């Protein structure tokens, strides 16, 4: 069975104040770093971007892009667009601002999700919906939810066949929960750089 990965990059980066996907991370950008990590774990990697959004880093990566035509519908709409585009039966979904993904956790979640509708970690009492696995077969249900003005990805945790992965299990593959460190703010970005052993950019 083939596996895919979707990197969600259609957000507006309002808290960061600039496009997070293209921030430097070592000798790459954030999105290039994440895509390279996922390429080691799956058979196909897609970017999910807004309609008309320029993903400059993809000039180097040449990855397929799924376009989300919705504006303001959040990651649930992006998820539907991405899942509808892949050839694989399911996809690991990652945000473009979480560069410390642990490949062992990606592989474990794909294994746990096998044969069901997906696998979502629950860490610190929260569903980690942008570090999770979803089946392509969920597209009609996601489209129904969007039509009913539902925008919260966590509602997918209630889908039949969805595996909820507890924190103890997650820590077996990612002891320090690095996969869930995002770069939503300048401070969080600097933290991620330090953990990866990279120098912060000069302001």
PEFEN-V652854 format. One record per residue. N is the residue number from 0. RES is the residue in three letters. D_FIRST is the distance of its C-alpha to the first C-alpha in Angstrom with 2 decimals. Layout:
n: [N;N]
res: [RES;RES]
d_first: [D_FIRST;D_FIRST]
This chain:
n: [0;1;2;3;4;5;6;7;8;9;10;11;12;13;14;15;16;17;18;19;20;21;22;23;24;25;26;27;28;29;30;31;32;33;34;35;36;37;38;39;40;41;42;43;44;45;46;47;48;49;50;51;52;53;54;55;56;57;58;59;60;61;62;63;64;65;66;67;68;69;70;71;72;73;74;75;76;77;78;79;80;81;82;83;84;85;86;87;88;89;90;91;92;93;94;95;96;97;98;99;100;101;102;103;104;105;106;107;108;109;110;111;112;113;114;115;116;117;118;119;120;121;122;123;124;125;126;127;128;129;130;131;132;133;134;135;136;137;138;139;140;141;142;143;144;145;146;147;148;149;150;151;152;153;154;155;156;157;158;159;160;161;162;163;164;165;166;167;168;169;170;171;172;173;174;175;176;177;178;179;180;181;182;183;184;185;186;187;188;189;190;191;192;193;194;195;196;197;198;199;200;201;202]
res: [UNK;UNK;UNK;UNK;UNK;UNK;UNK;UNK;UNK;UNK;UNK;UNK;UNK;UNK;UNK;UNK;UNK;UNK;UNK;UNK;UNK;UNK;UNK;UNK;UNK;UNK;UNK;UNK;UNK;UNK;UNK;UNK;UNK;UNK;UNK;UNK;UNK;UNK;UNK;UNK;UNK;UNK;UNK;UNK;UNK;UNK;UNK;UNK;UNK;UNK;UNK;UNK;UNK;UNK;UNK;UNK;UNK;UNK;UNK;UNK;UNK;UNK;UNK;UNK;UNK;UNK;UNK;UNK;UNK;UNK;UNK;UNK;UNK;UNK;UNK;UNK;UNK;UNK;UNK;UNK;UNK;UNK;UNK;UNK;UNK;UNK;UNK;UNK;UNK;UNK;UNK;UNK;UNK;UNK;UNK;UNK;UNK;UNK;UNK;UNK;UNK;UNK;UNK;UNK;UNK;UNK;UNK;UNK;UNK;UNK;UNK;UNK;UNK;UNK;UNK;UNK;UNK;UNK;UNK;UNK;UNK;UNK;UNK;UNK;UNK;UNK;UNK;UNK;UNK;UNK;UNK;UNK;UNK;UNK;UNK;UNK;UNK;UNK;UNK;UNK;UNK;UNK;UNK;UNK;UNK;UNK;UNK;UNK;UNK;UNK;UNK;UNK;UNK;UNK;UNK;UNK;UNK;UNK;UNK;UNK;UNK;UNK;UNK;UNK;UNK;UNK;UNK;UNK;UNK;UNK;UNK;UNK;UNK;UNK;UNK;UNK;UNK;UNK;UNK;UNK;UNK;UNK;UNK;UNK;UNK;UNK;UNK;UNK;UNK;UNK;UNK;UNK;UNK;UNK;UNK;UNK;UNK;UNK;UNK;UNK;UNK;UNK;UNK]
d_first: [0.00;3.79;6.63;10.15;13.63;16.80;20.21;22.90;26.14;28.12;30.58;34.25;34.74;37.98;38.46;37.89;40.08;38.07;34.58;32.54;29.64;32.10;33.93;34.13;32.10;33.19;33.09;30.43;30.28;28.51;25.79;25.32;25.16;22.50;20.34;20.76;19.75;16.50;15.75;15.69;12.91;10.37;9.61;12.05;15.12;17.36;20.86;22.26;26.00;28.96;30.23;32.54;31.66;32.14;29.44;31.51;29.27;26.68;29.21;28.12;24.37;23.86;20.79;20.05;21.94;21.45;25.00;26.09;29.25;30.47;33.09;33.66;30.81;29.14;25.53;24.62;25.35;23.48;20.39;20.65;21.15;18.22;15.66;17.20;16.73;13.11;10.72;7.63;7.76;9.39;11.49;13.69;17.19;20.08;23.69;25.27;27.94;26.13;26.12;25.97;22.34;21.43;18.13;18.16;18.32;15.49;13.20;14.90;14.54;10.78;10.90;13.69;12.13;9.24;10.39;13.16;14.47;14.40;16.35;19.71;22.00;25.63;27.97;31.73;31.62;29.54;26.08;24.40;22.65;22.09;20.27;17.67;14.26;14.30;12.30;12.98;14.66;17.37;18.88;21.56;22.63;22.95;24.96;27.13;27.82;28.81;31.06;32.75;33.40;31.05;30.04;28.94;25.24;26.05;26.46;22.67;23.09;24.71;21.90;20.96;17.92;18.32;18.55;21.57;21.47;25.05;26.77;27.26;23.56;23.04;25.91;24.34;22.03;24.44;27.93;29.86;27.57;27.62;24.45;26.61;29.52;29.89;32.39;33.96;37.45;39.24;39.75;36.09;35.25;37.84;36.49;32.99;34.59;36.67;33.83;31.99;35.25;36.08;39.52;40.00;41.19;44.91;45.99]
